[in-house]
Amino acid sequence: MFGEILREVVEQTDGGLASVLMGFDGIPIETYNTDGVALNVETVGAEYSAVLGQVRQAAEMLELGNAREVAVQAENMTTVIRLLNDEYFVAMAVAPNGNFGKARYQLRLHAPRLLESLT
């Protein structure tokens, strides 16, 4: 079930490369890579899970409310991360020329389905 949702978010986004559903402990629940993409999305997600903990803590300390989304735009890839709850997040890797806005939309649209499947 998770794999189907992760595939949908990637395939419905121009330039979508891969996606991962992961716990904040750095353990992946499910991943999806498009054919021919040599990206270890599990490693990317594990590295970002530590950063997300700091982002969540900073938002709380500044009394901004719960963090919901984080994006990291690098030279070779943009990573969009949607926090689902206190335990899980979903992330998508997008090519530099991909549709970043559509990636954000797809993750926001499918987040409730992922949450429902986690419970």
C-alpha positions in Angstrom: 0.0 0.0 0.0 2.8 2.5 0.9 4.7 1.6 -2.2 1.7 2.4 -4.4 1.3 5.9 -2.8 5.0 6.6 -3.1 5.0 5.6 -6.8 2.0 7.9 -7.4 3.6 11.0 -5.9 6.8 10.4 -8.0 5.1 9.5 -11.2 2.7 12.4 -11.0 5.5 15.0 -10.6 7.6 16.1 -13.6 11.2 15.3 -12.7 10.2 13.1 -9.7 13.1 10.7 -9.0 12.3 8.8 -5.8 10.4 8.9 -2.6 10.6 7.4 0.9 8.4 6.9 3.9 10.6 6.9 6.9 10.6 7.1 10.7 12.4 9.8 12.5 14.6 7.1 13.8 16.1 6.8 10.3 14.5 3.5 9.5 12.8 3.4 6.1 9.2 2.0 6.0 9.0 1.9 2.1 10.8 3.4 -0.8 10.2 4.0 -4.5 12.8 4.8 -7.2 12.0 5.5 -10.9 13.7 3.1 -13.4 17.3 4.0 -14.1 17.7 6.3 -11.1 20.8 5.3 -9.1 19.8 7.2 -5.9 20.0 5.6 -2.5 16.9 7.3 -1.2 17.2 5.4 2.1 20.5 7.1 2.8 19.1 10.5 1.9 16.2 10.0 4.2 18.3 8.8 7.1 20.6 11.8 6.8 17.7 14.3 6.7 15.9 12.6 9.6 18.6 14.0 12.0 18.2 17.5 10.4 14.4 17.3 10.7 14.7 16.7 14.5 16.6 20.0 14.8 14.1 21.8 12.6 11.2 20.6 14.7 13.0 21.6 17.9 13.7 25.1 16.5 10.1 25.6 15.5 9.0 24.7 19.0 11.6 26.9 20.7 10.5 29.8 18.6 6.9 29.1 19.3 6.0 28.8 15.6 3.9 25.7 16.0 4.6 22.3 14.4 6.9 22.1 11.4 5.1 20.7 8.4 7.4 20.8 5.4 11.1 21.3 4.7 12.8 21.6 1.3 16.4 21.4 0.5 17.4 22.6 -2.9 20.9 21.5 -4.0 22.7 21.7 -7.3 21.8 18.2 -8.4 18.5 17.5 -6.6 15.7 19.1 -4.6 14.4 17.2 -1.7 10.9 17.9 -0.4 10.0 16.5 3.0 6.5 16.5 4.5 6.3 15.7 8.2 3.3 13.4 8.9 3.3 13.1 12.7 5.8 12.9 15.6 7.1 9.5 14.2 7.1 9.6 10.4 7.8 11.7 7.4 7.7 11.3 3.6 10.3 12.7 1.3 10.6 13.1 -2.5 13.7 13.7 -4.6 13.1 15.9 -7.6 15.5 16.6 -10.5 16.9 20.1 -10.8 14.6 20.9 -13.7 11.6 19.2 -12.1 8.4 20.7 -10.9 9.1 21.6 -7.2 5.6 23.0 -6.7 4.0 19.8 -7.9 6.2 17.8 -5.6 5.0 19.8 -2.6 1.4 19.5 -3.8 1.6 15.7 -4.3 3.1 15.2 -0.8 0.5 17.4 0.8 -2.3 15.6 -1.1 -1.2 12.1 -0.3 -0.1 12.7 3.4 -3.6 11.8 4.8 -3.6 8.5 2.9 -0.1 7.7 4.3 -1.2 8.6 7.8 -4.3 6.5 7.6 -2.3 3.5 6.4 0.2 3.9 9.3 -2.5 3.5 11.9 
